[in-house]
Amino acid sequence: MILTGRRRERDGAPGCGPEQRPGPAAKRPDEREPRGPGRGAFLPWLLMGLGAFSNIIQGKSGNPWLAGAGLLAFNSLYLTVVFAAFSPRLRDTRYPVYALAALTAVTVAVALGFGGNWFLFFPLLSLASGTVRALRGKPLAIWLITLSGSAGFLSGWSDAGAAGAFGIGYGTFLSGMVTATVLSLFDTIQELRATRQELARSAVEKERLRFSRDLHDLLGHTLSVVVVKAEAVRRLAPRDLDAALAQAADIEAVGRQALTEVREAVTGYRQGSLATELDRARSALDGAGIEPVVRQSGPPLPPQAAALLGWVVREGVTNAVRHSGATRCEITVHADDDRVRLTITDDGRGPVSSGASFADEAAGALAPPDATTGPVGGTGLKGLTERLAAAGGTLRSGPDGPRGFRVTAELPVGAGDLADTEELSR
């Protein structure tokens, strides 16, 4: 194995050295997240001012020093607006708006003072306006209409002609509107991507919750039954070998069934059954020396309601087995056309904490009758309460008289009320 690893490292394949530790997988070019245009995409547009710069060099502007100062001021303010609009620290402040106001004043001043090619700065001003987030929406539309109308009017007033005035006004409006639309589109894409990631995290958390609930309900019940039946085997083996073997066969059957249920829970296709859980409840209570009394009345239940009540029976009987002092457990199911009511009553001292480890729960099942039980409640009853609440039902649990414990579940049997129960019970 050492030689193989060295040969792989020598050949350039991934080895076991510290320099080859696995890291984040590089995304392929077609899988990389698209990024919107940045501030660098707006810098080349300053080349539209080359005509004005040429006029300064050729002396066509009335005052070359004043024209040069105006060109420098325009370029500086344009860069200020664009950089501030893309700065995470400044883009949501009023700073880009103030810089844009100064840029507007300089644009109007140089266009009226020098005319000609200097009117091309109006589309650049509109382009910078589209990058300012504070103007997105209705304020930007009003501003662009006002700006393009003013640019067209001033251009026509300066002997640019109707065609030239229309071109300046149309270019001014179009450049700002396209810029704002493209940037808003990429902002929306980023928000959708963040929402998708949040939904993915939420789905993972929901699946973890489902898996933890299923494991608690499956293994907690099964291990308690196995412990009780193993204790029965130990008690019966010295005096009744056949009865001890029967209990051992039950342990094997329970273990095989638990293995199947865990596989179903892992794959997400587990569907409980109230009738099956009632049969298992009788067997588990008999094995624990608790007298089972099961009464069921009313019409057949829909599969979703039966599956959810099956979880309640499983948890309630598991708690009854853990009491170590219960001698009788009564399970009553009464259904009518609208609702179904399940009641589990025993004469024990209440459930141990379902948040304890399985080893603690097994020890609790073998504890002597005078042992102190843990606090009432825990993951099992709490999880069942959430499941029934999601289906429009309720779950109540608490002491029943001076000695005893009662779990009562009520659930609507309408298909519409249980639309999400199947997903919750999987």
C-alpha positions, 0 to 999 in steps of 0.5 A: 500500500505504501508503494502504491501511494508513492507510485501515485504521487510520483505519477501525479495522481492524488496521494496522501501528502499534506499538499494534496488534501481535499479542498473545495471542488473547482467549478467548471466554467459553465457552472460558475455563478454569473456576475453582473457588470461591474464598475469597470464596464462603464469606464470605456464609455468615457471615450465618447468624450474624445470629440470634446477633447479633440476640440480642445486640442485643435483650439475649436473651444472658445477657452481651452483652459476652461474647457479642459477644466470642464472635461476634467471635472466631468470625468472625475465626477463620472468616475466618482458616481460609478465607483460609489454606485458599486461600492458596498459601503457607499451604494446605499447611501446618499453619496452617489446621489450628491455626486450625480447632482454635481455631475448634472450641473457640470454636464449642463454647464459644459454643454451650454458653454461649448455646444457641439460634441459636448452634448454627448456628455448627456448620454454619459450622464444618463448612463451614470444615473442608471447605476445609482440604486437610490433612483431605481424604479419610478424616480429613475423613470421620471429623472430619465424622461426629464433629462432626455427631454432637457438634453433634446431641447438644449441640443436643438436650441444650440442649432443641432437640428431636429435630427440631432436633438432627437438623437441626443434625447433618445440616446440619453433616455435609452442609455440610462434605461438599459443600464438600470434594467440590466443592473436590476436584472442581475440584482434579481438573479442574485436575490433568487440565488440567495433564496434558492440557497436558503430554501436548500438549507431549509430543506436539509434542516427539515429532512434532518428533523424528519430523520431524527424523529423517525429514528427516535420513534423507531429505535426507542420503541424497538429497544425498549421492547427488546430489553423487556423481552430479554428480561423475560427470557432471563426470568423464564429460562430457569423454569420454562425453556419453551416460553423463554424460546418464544420470547427469544423468537419475538426478540428476533422478529422485533429486530428484523422488523426494526431493521426493515423499518430503519431502511424504510425511514432512511429511504423516506418511504416509511408509511405507518399503520394503526392496525399494525401498531396496535398488534405490536402494542399488545405484544409489547405490553404482554411481554412487559407484564402489562395487561393490554386493553384495546378498543376501536370503534367507528368507520375505517380511517384514511391512510394518512390519519391511521399512519399518524395515529400509529406513531402516537400508539408507538410512542404511548406504548413505549412510554408505558413499557418504560414506566416499570410500574404500570400493570394495565394499559388501555388504548381507545380509538373512536372515530366519526365522520369528522374527527378521530380520538385516540386515548392511551391510559395506564396506571404507571408514573409517567414517561421518562425523558425521551431526550435520554440516550437509548442506554438510559431508556433501556436501563429505565425499562429494567429499573425496579418499581420504586426507581425515580423516573425522569421528567415528563415530556421530551423529543417523542411527545414534542415531535408528535405534538408538532406532527399533529398540529401540522395536520390540524390535530392536537396532542395532550399528555399528563397525569391521570389521577393520583397514579397513572398517565394519559395521552390523548390525540385528536385529529380531523379525518378529512383528506384536505386537513391531512394534505401534509401529513404524509410528508410529515410521517415519512 
